Amino acid sequence: MSVSGAMTGLDWIAADWGTSSLRVWAMAADGSVLDHASSGKGMGRIGKADYEPALLELAGPWLEGRTARVPVIVCGMAGARQGWTEAAYRTVPCAPVSADALTRVETDDPRLSVHIVPGLCQMEPEDVMRGEETQLAGFLASAGKRDAVICLPGTHSKWASIENGQVARFSTVMTGELFDVIASNSILRHSVGETGHAEPGPAFLEAVSRALARPETVTAGLFSIRARSLLRDMSAEDGRDTLSGLLIGAELAGTRSQWQGHPVHLIGADALVTRYVAALKQNGADPVIEDGSGLTLAGLGQVRAGMKELAV
């Protein structure tokens, strides 16, 4: 949806600034969405001087005729070192978000009061997240839970252990990025197809089992994809599913202590989540698929509520 012009009832603006895109929502005081807009001006495509113009390009019409500052709460890569203004990480264990830890951004437009949600860091072993903390806050608020194991599959999969409403520990696994690099730039590009099977089938599940049973053999298993395609005429679809299974299986082997014996709440794209569900079920875990579509906005809403409490 594109912006629709100046509006009454605008209380604050929510923004999710990713690497490749920007999404904004005009919010009423009761938490309802008045309007929303998006653009392709993510962190990876703009410089520091471009952030305020990019925001105003989308949200400017909502501000027409206003004199008072409107709070803008931003999560994601705008707070990265290469972003708009660096929002220093908060160290776990801690709540996913906190209104008193926001980083204020100086703006030229007097109608804006921009605050960036900081990411989270872990000192041992070293790890960071930025943007996912807001999704975690949204999940906790929406699900009404205080304890959970959450997996967010993606380019860099995140595994977070939530205890008593705090992120106790987390880990990042570069499964998605490794898959793309290997499938597109290694010798295996000749043995994997553009798409795998629609549903995770025998090739995927067998590869998951191999990787979980003996994760130290995964790199050898990767080359076996090439060998099978030459010697046994393995299909490109099976090759792609085997690559996916080996890497997801290695991820599950490395995160076993987090998911074994616990329900795993999965938040992510449907096709990818389906693979994680199949892999986890095959190995005795209890996966729970969550609707992640509104979790970022719900998390930003938690920050806004905290800001109002601090102002009282």
ChimeraX attribute file (.defattr): number of C-alpha atoms within 10 A of each C-alpha:
attribute: neighborCount
match mode: 1-to-1
recipient: residues
	/A:1	7
	/A:2	11
	/A:3	18
	/A:4	14
	/A:5	12
	/A:6	14
	/A:7	15
	/A:8	10
	/A:9	11
	/A:10	19
	/A:11	16
	/A:12	20
	/A:13	27
	/A:14	26
	/A:15	27
	/A:16	24
	/A:17	27
	/A:18	19
	/A:19	17
	/A:20	14
	/A:21	16
	/A:22	22
	/A:23	19
	/A:24	23
	/A:25	22
	/A:26	24
	/A:27	21
	/A:28	16
	/A:29	12
	/A:30	9
	/A:31	16
	/A:32	12
	/A:33	15
	/A:34	17
	/A:35	20
	/A:36	19
	/A:37	17
	/A:38	20
	/A:39	16
	/A:40	16
	/A:41	20
	/A:42	22
	/A:43	24
	/A:44	14
	/A:45	11
	/A:46	17
	/A:47	13
	/A:48	12
	/A:49	10
	/A:50	14
	/A:51	20
	/A:52	17
	/A:53	13
	/A:54	17
	/A:55	20
	/A:56	14
	/A:57	14
	/A:58	20
	/A:59	26
	/A:60	17
	/A:61	14
	/A:62	20
	/A:63	20
	/A:64	12
	/A:65	10
	/A:66	13
	/A:67	10
	/A:68	11
	/A:69	14
	/A:70	17
	/A:71	18
	/A:72	26
	/A:73	24
	/A:74	26
	/A:75	29
	/A:76	27
	/A:77	29
	/A:78	28
	/A:79	26
	/A:80	19
	/A:81	11
	/A:82	14
	/A:83	22
	/A:84	20
	/A:85	19
	/A:86	18
	/A:87	25
	/A:88	18
	/A:89	18
	/A:90	20
	/A:91	17
	/A:92	17
	/A:93	18
	/A:94	18
	/A:95	19
	/A:96	25
	/A:97	26
	/A:98	18
	/A:99	21
	/A:100	11
	/A:101	16
	/A:102	20
	/A:103	19
	/A:104	16
	/A:105	18
	/A:106	13
	/A:107	12
	/A:108	9
	/A:109	12
	/A:110	12
	/A:111	18
	/A:112	23
	/A:113	18
	/A:114	21
	/A:115	23
	/A:116	28
	/A:117	31
	/A:118	30
	/A:119	25
	/A:120	24
	/A:121	21
	/A:122	19
	/A:123	10
	/A:124	7
	/A:125	9
	/A:126	10
	/A:127	14
	/A:128	18
	/A:129	19
	/A:130	20
	/A:131	22
	/A:132	21
	/A:133	23
	/A:134	29
	/A:135	24
	/A:136	28
	/A:137	27
	/A:138	25
	/A:139	24
	/A:140	21
	/A:141	17
	/A:142	13
	/A:143	10
	/A:144	10
	/A:145	13
	/A:146	13
	/A:147	15
	/A:148	21
	/A:149	20
	/A:150	24
	/A:151	27
	/A:152	22
	/A:153	23
	/A:154	17
	/A:155	15
	/A:156	16
	/A:157	19
	/A:158	19
	/A:159	22
	/A:160	25
	/A:161	20
	/A:162	23
	/A:163	17
	/A:164	12
	/A:165	20
	/A:166	21
	/A:167	26
	/A:168	18
	/A:169	21
	/A:170	25
	/A:171	20
	/A:172	20
	/A:173	21
	/A:174	15
	/A:175	20
	/A:176	17
	/A:177	14
	/A:178	15
	/A:179	18
	/A:180	14
	/A:181	12
	/A:182	15
	/A:183	21
	/A:184	14
	/A:185	11
	/A:186	11
	/A:187	13
	/A:188	23
	/A:189	18
	/A:190	15
	/A:191	23
	/A:192	25
	/A:193	17
	/A:194	10
	/A:195	12
	/A:196	20
	/A:197	14
	/A:198	10
	/A:199	12
	/A:200	22
	/A:201	16
	/A:202	13
	/A:203	19
	/A:204	26
	/A:205	22
	/A:206	16
	/A:207	25
	/A:208	32
	/A:209	20
	/A:210	18
	/A:211	24
	/A:212	24
	/A:213	13
	/A:214	12
	/A:215	20
	/A:216	12
	/A:217	14
	/A:218	20
	/A:219	12
	/A:220	9
	/A:221	18
	/A:222	18
	/A:223	13
	/A:224	16
	/A:225	22
	/A:226	19
	/A:227	15
	/A:228	14
	/A:229	18
	/A:230	11
	/A:231	8
	/A:232	8
	/A:233	11
	/A:234	16
	/A:235	15
	/A:236	21
	/A:237	18
	/A:238	23
	/A:239	28
	/A:240	24
	/A:241	29
	/A:242	27
	/A:243	29
	/A:244	27
	/A:245	28
	/A:246	29
	/A:247	26
	/A:248	29
	/A:249	29
	/A:250	26
	/A:251	20
	/A:252	23
	/A:253	18
	/A:254	14
	/A:255	16
	/A:256	13
	/A:257	10
	/A:258	19
	/A:259	23
	/A:260	16
	/A:261	11
	/A:262	14
	/A:263	15
	/A:264	25
	/A:265	21
	/A:266	24
	/A:267	24
	/A:268	18
	/A:269	14
	/A:270	13
	/A:271	11
	/A:272	17
	/A:273	21
	/A:274	18
	/A:275	21
	/A:276	23
	/A:277	19
	/A:278	18
	/A:279	25
	/A:280	21
	/A:281	12
	/A:282	13
	/A:283	13
	/A:284	11
	/A:285	18
	/A:286	16
	/A:287	23
	/A:288	15
	/A:289	16
	/A:290	17
	/A:291	14
	/A:292	17
	/A:293	12
	/A:294	12
	/A:295	22
	/A:296	24
	/A:297	23
	/A:298	22
	/A:299	27
	/A:300	26
	/A:301	24
	/A:302	19
	/A:303	24
	/A:304	23
	/A:305	14
	/A:306	15
	/A:307	16
	/A:308	10
	/A:309	10
	/A:310	10
	/A:311	6
	/A:312	5
